[in-house]
Amino acid sequence: MIKSDNTVTITLRYGELDAPLEWCKENCVGNWDLINVIDQAGYANGTYEFQFNDDRDVTLFTLRWG
């Protein structure tokens, strides 16, 4: 778990979790983590919280997915 205020919460439909995970793997310069899943788990519909260690990453993720 990353200790940071850089948290972005997004809601995704079934099967849409892969895209933001791949984006993070390819584009983030700092550490990041999927820290919490609300409502559902895994690849089901739900609200997902991503946490970032780097300000640039949270800004770019918010522009892309927020």
Rosetta silent file (secondary structure, phi, psi, omega in degrees, C-alpha in Angstrom):
SEQUENCE: MIKSDNTVTITLRYGELDAPLEWCKENCVGNWDLINVIDQAGYANGTYEFQFNDDRDVTLFTLRWG
SCORE:     score description
SCORE:     0.000 S_00000001
   1 L     0.000  135.867 -179.738    0.000    0.000    0.000 S_00000001
   2 L   -93.052  131.482  175.579    1.260    3.447   -0.940 S_00000001
   3 L   -87.251  102.912 -174.075    0.963    6.209    1.654 S_00000001
   4 L  -160.871  157.092  172.286   -0.294    9.074   -0.470 S_00000001
   5 L   -92.971    0.978 -175.649   -3.101   11.555   -1.016 S_00000001
   6 L   -88.294   71.846 -178.632   -2.966   10.786   -4.734 S_00000001
   7 E  -112.486  134.599  177.238   -6.041    8.591   -4.974 S_00000001
   8 E  -123.851  128.289  179.053   -8.344    8.408   -7.994 S_00000001
   9 E  -106.489  127.623  178.795  -11.668    6.575   -7.816 S_00000001
  10 E  -130.330  151.227  175.936  -13.205    5.285  -11.035 S_00000001
  11 E  -109.681  129.522 -177.559  -16.296    3.224  -11.816 S_00000001
  12 E  -126.891  152.486  173.364  -15.964    0.550  -14.470 S_00000001
  13 L   -86.738  169.478  179.743  -18.287   -1.941  -16.110 S_00000001
  14 L   -51.927  130.841  175.768  -17.591   -5.642  -16.292 S_00000001
  15 L    85.001   -0.320 -176.552  -14.386   -6.391  -18.205 S_00000001
  16 L   -95.944    0.770 -176.522  -13.032   -2.824  -18.248 S_00000001
  17 L   -72.454  -29.787 -178.342  -10.441   -3.194  -15.472 S_00000001
  18 H   -58.834  -40.795 -174.968   -7.672   -4.477  -17.762 S_00000001
  19 H   -61.825  -50.421  178.014   -7.344   -1.200  -19.684 S_00000001
  20 H   -68.016  -31.477  176.294   -6.480    1.084  -16.721 S_00000001
  21 H   -64.430  -44.826  178.091   -4.211   -1.602  -15.240 S_00000001
  22 H   -64.990  -39.837  178.401   -2.269   -1.881  -18.510 S_00000001
  23 H   -58.849  -45.409  179.436   -2.150    1.909  -18.813 S_00000001
  24 H   -61.772  -43.933  179.926   -0.570    2.146  -15.352 S_00000001
  25 H   -60.747  -37.346 -175.068    1.973   -0.560  -16.152 S_00000001
  26 H   -87.660  -27.129 -168.745    3.021    1.202  -19.362 S_00000001
  27 H  -115.885  -20.821 -175.568    2.845    4.876  -18.368 S_00000001
  28 L   -76.303  136.266  178.016    3.461    5.406  -14.652 S_00000001
  29 L   -94.016  -24.179  178.986    6.915    6.597  -13.606 S_00000001
  30 L  -108.499 -177.880  177.043    6.323    6.106   -9.873 S_00000001
  31 L   -70.955  147.892  176.993    4.759    3.370   -7.788 S_00000001
  32 E  -146.117  163.729 -179.742    1.028    2.818   -8.058 S_00000001
  33 E  -158.215  147.885  169.177   -1.464    0.373   -6.638 S_00000001
  34 E   -89.923  103.106 -167.223   -5.068   -0.701   -6.906 S_00000001
  35 E   -94.569  -19.553 -174.647   -5.807   -0.227   -3.232 S_00000001
  36 E  -157.669  140.647  174.502   -9.502   -0.859   -2.819 S_00000001
  37 E  -121.537  121.765 -177.966  -12.421   -2.372   -4.657 S_00000001
  38 E  -106.116  141.607  176.871  -15.855   -1.185   -3.591 S_00000001
  39 L    82.019  -55.125 -176.504  -19.105   -3.027   -4.361 S_00000001
  40 L  -133.921  172.372 -179.780  -17.589   -5.894   -6.365 S_00000001
  41 L  -123.716  160.738  174.880  -14.297   -7.713   -6.681 S_00000001
  42 L    64.453 -123.795 -174.105  -12.008   -8.700   -9.516 S_00000001
  43 L  -104.915   21.862  178.678  -13.326   -8.034  -12.982 S_00000001
  44 L   -87.091  170.851  173.019  -16.953   -7.372  -12.064 S_00000001
  45 L   -55.082  143.000  176.785  -18.790   -4.040  -12.181 S_00000001
  46 E   169.791 -179.796  179.109  -17.577   -1.807   -9.421 S_00000001
  47 E  -109.316  127.131 -173.716  -15.765    1.218   -8.116 S_00000001
  48 E  -120.062  138.403  177.404  -11.979    0.983   -8.004 S_00000001
  49 E  -109.041  123.874  174.844   -9.479    3.177   -6.195 S_00000001
  50 E  -106.498  140.062  179.538   -6.046    3.672   -7.680 S_00000001
  51 E  -125.081  138.305 -173.634   -3.299    5.261   -5.606 S_00000001
  52 E  -125.652  147.242  179.072   -0.179    6.883   -7.012 S_00000001
  53 L   -90.745  -22.294 -173.726    3.166    7.897   -5.570 S_00000001
  54 L  -113.850  133.578 -179.570    3.966   10.486   -8.259 S_00000001
  55 H   -60.683  -36.111 -179.903    1.978   13.679   -8.935 S_00000001
  56 H   -64.146  -41.651 -178.933    2.487   13.331  -12.701 S_00000001
  57 H   -63.346  -44.790 -178.843    0.993    9.846  -12.689 S_00000001
  58 H   -65.974  -36.035  178.555   -2.136   10.871  -10.800 S_00000001
  59 H   -65.864  -48.881 -179.107   -2.629   13.858  -13.112 S_00000001
  60 H   -66.739  -38.692  177.450   -2.267   11.826  -16.300 S_00000001
  61 H   -63.842  -42.384  179.006   -4.419    8.981  -14.954 S_00000001
  62 H   -62.896  -41.371  178.175   -7.148   11.459  -13.989 S_00000001
  63 H   -64.493  -35.532 -177.449   -7.076   13.015  -17.443 S_00000001
  64 H   -82.892  -43.891 -170.126   -7.310    9.599  -19.079 S_00000001
  65 H  -116.297  -17.248 -173.489   -9.672    7.718  -16.756 S_00000001
  66 L   -77.674    0.000    0.000  -11.168   10.220  -14.302 S_00000001
